Amino acid sequence: MQYVAPIGIGLLYALLMSLIREPHRRRFNAVMVAGAGAAYLSGGGMGGWEFAFTVVVTYVACRGLDSWTFIGIGWLLHTAWDIVHHVKGNPIIPFLHTSSLGCAICDPVIALWCFAGGRTPRELVEWVRGVRGRKGRVSGETARVGESGVGRRPGSRRRAGRAFLSHRGAKSRST
């Protein structure tokens, strides 16, 4: 249970966060990872390194205001810091000896969700289906009408865009 519960907590976190609409969801998560970076400040046992880590995570969190990738990096940094605390420092919850280990298991789950763009469960399913669909196609196949570029030849979208723009330009010039 010590290893399963943190995974469930990470999934629950992602599920609850997906209720917040974008772009607020990304910004809120950037603030959350900044807060997680300061979690050990009150007595983590690593001295001045606690402040150095907080500075690094704060920078990453600021970059995360505009990037899910940086938020995911912040959670992975916190994972590494959790492992350091589990092995050498004080636990994140003083009365629960394995709390830093649990946090080190939970944080990568959140990071994976962030690297996937912090999508809602529905968007995640559609995204996974799209990724699987692209892997199974031959690059020379043409896409059906309405597909989002999956399986098209390289550059075909660009050519289609040029044809559309030249067609629009012809209309505007003739009127």
N, C-alpha and C positions, 0 to 999 in steps of 0.2 A: 504494500500500500504506500510505502514511503516513496516509491518511484512512480507509481501510477497517478497518485493524486496531483502532483505538480503538473503532469501532462494535461490532466483534466482542467486544472486551474488556468493553464495557458490557453487551452481551447475556449474555456468560458470567457476569459478576458477578450479574446479575439471576437467571439460572438457578441458580447455586450458592446464592444467598441464599434462593431459594424452597425449598430443602431444609430450612431451619430452620422449625420450627413457630411459628405465631402464639401469643401476642403477643411471643415472644422475637425473632422476625424483625424486627419494627418497632423494638424497643428496641436490638437489635444494629446495625441500620442507622442509628439515631440516633447511636450511639457512633462508627460509621464516618464519618459526615459531620462529626462534631466533630473526629475525627482528621485528616480531609482539610483542615479549616479551619486546622489548625496545621502543615500540611505545609511551608509556606514560612518558618517561624519561624527556622530555622537559617541563613538567608542568602538570603532572597528578594530583597533589594536595595531594598525599599520602606521601610526604616527603621521608625519608629514606627507607620506604617500597617499593618504586619504584625500588630502587637499589637491594634490597633483591629479589624481584620478578624477576628482570632481570637475576640475578645470577641463580636462580632456573630454569628458562626457558632456559637459555644458556646451563646448564648441560643436561637438557632433550633433547634439540636440538642436542647436541653433540652425545648423545646416539641414536638419530634419524638418524644419518648418516648411521647406519646399521640396523635400525628397524622402520618400519611403525607404530608399536604400540606406540613407544615413540613420534613420530611426532603427532599422534592422541592425546596422553596425553598432549602434549604441547599446542595443540589447545583447549583442554578442560580447561587447566589451564588459558589460555588467556580468555576463556569464563567467567570463574569465576572472573577474574580481570576486565573484561568489566562490569560485573554486579556491582561489588564494585564501579567502577567509575561512573556508571549510577546513583547509589543511593547516594554516598557520595562525589565523586571526580569530576574532570573536564572531559568533554567529549573528546573522542579521536580526533575529529575535532572541534576545539574551537568555530566556528560559527554555528555548527549544534548540538543543545542541545541533540537530541536523537541518535547521532552517536554511542555512546557506546552501547546502547541497540541494534541497528542494527548489530553491530559487534558481540554482544553476541548471536544473532540469527543466523548469518552467520557462525561463527566458529564451532558450533557443526555439521553443514552439512559437512564442510571440514574434521572434525575429523572422522565422520562416513566413509567418503571415504578413509581416511588413515587407519582406523581399518579394512577396507575391502582390504587392501593391495595396495592402490593407483593404482588400475587397470584402464585400458582404458574402455570406455563404452562397447565395445565388450566383453572384458574379464569379466566385471561385470555381463553381461547378462549370459554368460556361467557359471560363478561361482554361480549365483543365481539358475540357472537351475540344477546344480549339487547338491546344498544343498537341494533343493526341492525333487530331485530324491532320495537322501539318506533317507529322512524322510519317504517316502512311501514304502520302501522295508522291507521285513522281513529279519532278520539277517541270517537265514539259507539258503536263496536262493543263487544260484550261479550266477555269472555275465556272461554276454555274452562275447564272444571273442572281445577284443578291448576296453572294458570298463576299467576305471581307478580304479578298486578295489571297485566300488560301489556295495554294497550288498553281498560281499564275506564274508565267515565265518572268524572270527578272526584267524589270524595266517596263513591263506592260502597263502598269498603273501610270507610270510617267508618260508613256505615249498616249494613253487614253486621256490623261489630263491635258496634254498639249492639244489633242484633237478637240476636246471640249472648249478650251480657251480660244483656239483659232476659229471655231464655229461661232462662239459668242462674239468674237471680234468682228467676224464677217457680218453678223446681224447688226451690230451697233454702227458699223461703217455704212451699211446700206440704208439706214434710216436717217 
